[in-house]
Amino acid sequence: MGLLAKKLLGVSTAVAVLGVLIGFYVASWATSFPKSVPATSAPAGGGANLTLETVAAIGKKFSPTHPAWVSYLVKSPQGQWVHSTEFRVPANSIVHVTLYQFDSATGLRNEFLSQAQGTIGGTETVDGKTVNAIEPEEASHTFAVPELGVFVPLPGIPEGAKHPCEEAPCEPASSDHRTVTFSFRTGRKGRYRWQCFVPCAAGWINGNGGPMQTLGYMGGFIDVV
């Protein structure tokens, strides 16, 4: 075999191997989306109940590759915490959200987002107290669905909390947390992007990389069906 033929064979082999690797990557990416978790029916008055939590570190149980990433989780109708940011709720209904916030404060860069917006009554309830805003520096995360006009700030636990949760799943009975509740109304069917607007990705430029840009962590979709 001549030198040119050997070079061509080598290049062809390298291209083939690269193609296979790209194929595996695309296949892995295409199947790595978080699964959609349905909200539970709300028997009193109809609508749906959605229970979420935010954690400072997702842990190896849910994310072996990124255990230190901050994340949201959702409780399934069976009562299990699921590492997913895709939720399924009914159209033209009221969604009642209970959110357990286990992370510490980061603070908002835009004070406008410290106001509860798009919720029923324009308020949220924090640890049993109804408010229409929080102090911007107290924010740990937000739950925001821009297309629905929903922006809810989530205050962090105190810096000196005695029982912080180290990694998910976190339980209100054993770890310091803030309990935030609010309700919002869905409209027509569709797929709506939601996300956190607090730059809480430690170790990334301006706090906006990693979990802030990855489905399954600090943003996802609400499927209104």
C-alpha positions as CSV (number, residue, x, y, z in Angstrom):
1,M,0.0,0.0,0.0
2,G,1.4,3.4,-1.0
3,L,2.0,6.2,1.4
4,L,-0.9,8.3,-0.1
5,A,-3.2,5.3,0.3
6,K,-2.2,4.8,3.9
7,K,-2.8,8.5,4.7
8,L,-6.2,8.3,3.1
9,L,-7.0,5.2,5.0
10,G,-5.9,6.9,8.2
11,V,-8.0,10.0,7.6
12,S,-11.0,7.9,6.6
13,T,-10.7,5.8,9.8
14,A,-10.4,9.0,12.0
15,V,-13.4,10.6,10.3
16,A,-15.4,7.4,10.8
17,V,-14.5,7.2,14.5
18,L,-15.3,10.9,15.0
19,G,-18.7,10.3,13.3
20,V,-19.4,7.4,15.7
21,L,-18.5,9.5,18.7
22,I,-20.6,12.4,17.5
23,G,-23.5,10.0,17.0
24,F,-23.2,8.7,20.5
25,Y,-23.0,12.2,21.9
26,V,-26.1,13.3,19.9
27,A,-28.0,10.2,21.0
28,S,-27.1,10.8,24.6
29,W,-28.1,14.4,24.4
30,A,-31.4,13.6,22.7
31,T,-32.3,11.2,25.5
32,S,-31.1,13.2,28.4
33,F,-34.0,15.6,28.7
34,P,-35.7,15.5,32.1
35,K,-39.0,13.6,32.1
36,S,-42.2,15.5,32.4
37,V,-43.9,15.2,35.8
38,P,-47.6,15.8,36.2
39,A,-49.0,18.1,38.9
40,T,-51.6,16.4,41.2
41,S,-55.2,17.3,41.0
42,A,-56.5,19.8,43.6
43,P,-59.8,18.3,44.8
44,A,-61.0,21.5,46.6
45,G,-61.9,24.0,43.9
46,G,-60.3,22.2,41.1
47,G,-57.0,23.1,39.4
48,A,-53.7,21.4,40.2
49,N,-51.1,21.2,43.0
50,L,-47.4,21.5,42.2
51,T,-44.8,20.8,44.9
52,L,-41.2,21.9,44.2
53,E,-38.0,22.4,46.2
54,T,-34.7,24.2,45.5
55,V,-31.4,22.8,46.8
56,A,-27.9,24.1,47.1
57,A,-26.4,20.9,45.8
58,I,-28.2,18.2,43.8
59,G,-25.9,15.4,45.1
60,K,-24.6,12.2,43.5
61,K,-27.9,10.4,43.9
62,F,-29.6,12.6,41.3
63,S,-26.6,13.9,39.3
64,P,-23.4,11.8,39.4
65,T,-21.7,14.1,36.9
66,H,-22.7,17.4,38.6
67,P,-23.3,16.7,42.3
68,A,-22.4,20.2,43.4
69,W,-24.9,22.0,41.1
70,V,-27.8,24.0,42.5
71,S,-31.1,22.6,41.3
72,Y,-34.9,22.4,41.4
73,L,-36.7,19.2,42.1
74,V,-40.4,18.3,41.8
75,K,-42.6,15.9,43.9
76,S,-44.3,13.3,41.8
77,P,-48.0,12.3,42.4
78,Q,-46.6,9.2,44.1
79,G,-44.8,11.5,46.7
80,Q,-41.2,11.0,45.5
81,W,-38.8,13.8,44.8
82,V,-37.8,13.7,41.1
83,H,-34.9,15.5,39.5
84,S,-36.8,17.2,36.7
85,T,-37.8,20.7,35.6
86,E,-40.5,19.7,33.2
87,F,-44.0,20.0,34.7
88,R,-47.4,19.1,33.3
89,V,-50.4,21.2,34.4
90,P,-54.0,21.6,33.0
91,A,-55.0,24.4,30.7
92,N,-57.4,27.2,31.9
93,S,-56.9,26.3,35.5
94,I,-55.3,27.5,38.7
95,V,-52.0,25.9,39.7
96,H,-51.3,26.0,43.5
97,V,-47.5,25.9,44.1
98,T,-45.8,24.9,47.3
99,L,-42.1,25.5,47.2
100,Y,-39.6,24.5,49.9
101,Q,-36.5,26.7,49.6
102,F,-33.4,25.1,51.1
103,D,-30.7,27.3,49.7
104,S,-29.1,30.5,51.1
105,A,-29.5,34.0,49.7
106,T,-27.6,35.2,46.7
107,G,-29.4,38.5,46.0
108,L,-31.0,40.0,42.9
109,R,-29.2,42.2,40.4
110,N,-32.6,43.6,39.3
111,E,-34.8,44.8,42.2
112,F,-37.9,44.6,40.0
113,L,-37.8,40.8,40.3
114,S,-38.2,41.1,44.1
115,Q,-41.9,41.7,43.6
116,A,-44.5,38.9,43.2
117,Q,-46.1,39.3,39.8
118,G,-48.6,37.3,37.9
119,T,-49.8,35.3,40.9
120,I,-53.4,35.3,42.2
121,G,-53.8,38.5,44.1
122,G,-50.2,39.6,43.2
123,T,-48.9,38.0,46.3
124,E,-47.0,35.0,47.7
125,T,-47.0,33.5,51.1
126,V,-43.6,33.2,52.9
127,D,-43.5,31.0,56.0
128,G,-47.2,31.7,56.5
129,K,-47.0,35.5,55.9
130,T,-48.6,37.0,52.8
131,V,-46.3,39.5,51.0
132,N,-46.1,41.2,47.7
133,A,-42.3,41.5,47.7
134,I,-39.2,40.5,49.5
135,E,-36.0,42.4,50.2
136,P,-33.8,42.1,47.0
137,E,-30.7,40.9,49.0
138,E,-32.8,38.1,50.6
139,A,-33.5,36.4,47.3
140,S,-32.0,32.9,46.8
141,H,-33.8,32.0,43.6
142,T,-36.9,32.9,41.5
143,F,-39.6,30.9,39.9
144,A,-40.4,32.8,36.7
145,V,-42.6,32.0,33.7
146,P,-42.2,35.1,31.5
147,E,-44.8,34.1,28.9
148,L,-47.4,33.9,31.6
149,G,-46.2,37.0,33.4
150,V,-45.3,35.0,36.5
151,F,-42.3,36.1,38.6
152,V,-42.0,34.9,42.2
153,P,-38.9,35.7,44.3
154,L,-37.8,33.0,46.8
155,P,-36.0,34.2,50.0
156,G,-33.0,32.2,51.2
157,I,-32.4,30.6,54.5
158,P,-30.3,32.5,57.1
159,E,-26.5,32.4,56.6
160,G,-26.1,31.0,60.0
161,A,-28.7,28.3,59.7
162,K,-28.0,25.4,62.0
163,H,-29.5,22.6,59.9
164,P,-28.8,23.3,56.2
165,C,-29.5,20.5,53.8
166,E,-26.2,19.3,52.3
167,E,-27.7,17.6,49.2
168,A,-31.0,16.5,47.6
169,P,-33.4,15.2,48.4
170,C,-34.0,17.7,51.2
171,E,-36.9,17.3,53.6
172,P,-38.7,20.1,55.5
173,A,-38.9,18.0,58.6
174,S,-35.1,17.8,59.1
175,S,-33.5,20.8,57.4
176,D,-33.8,24.6,57.6
177,H,-35.9,26.0,54.8
178,R,-38.4,28.7,53.7
179,T,-41.9,27.7,52.7
180,V,-43.3,29.7,49.8
181,T,-46.8,29.2,48.4
182,F,-48.5,31.0,45.5
183,S,-51.1,30.3,42.8
184,F,-51.2,31.3,39.2
185,R,-53.7,30.8,36.4
186,T,-52.9,29.0,33.2
187,G,-54.4,29.9,29.9
188,R,-54.5,28.0,26.6
189,K,-52.5,24.9,25.9
190,G,-48.8,25.3,25.1
191,R,-45.3,24.8,26.2
192,Y,-43.9,27.6,28.4
193,R,-40.3,28.2,29.4
194,W,-39.6,28.9,33.1
195,Q,-36.4,29.7,34.8
196,C,-34.5,31.1,37.8
197,F,-33.3,34.7,37.3
198,V,-30.9,34.8,40.2
199,P,-27.3,34.2,39.0
200,C,-26.7,31.4,41.4
201,A,-24.2,29.2,39.5
202,A,-21.1,29.4,41.8
203,G,-17.8,29.1,39.9
204,W,-19.2,30.3,36.6
205,I,-18.7,33.7,35.0
206,N,-21.3,36.1,36.5
207,G,-23.0,33.1,38.0
208,N,-24.9,32.4,34.8
209,G,-23.3,29.2,33.5
210,G,-23.6,25.5,34.3
211,P,-26.9,24.8,36.0
212,M,-28.4,28.1,34.9
213,Q,-28.1,27.0,31.3
214,T,-28.9,23.3,31.7
215,L,-32.4,21.7,31.5
216,G,-33.1,19.8,34.7
217,Y,-31.5,22.3,37.1
218,M,-32.5,25.9,37.2
219,G,-34.9,26.1,34.3
220,G,-37.3,24.0,32.3
221,F,-40.7,23.9,30.7
222,I,-44.3,23.9,31.8
223,D,-46.5,21.9,29.5
224,V,-50.0,23.2,29.7
225,V,-52.3,20.5,28.4
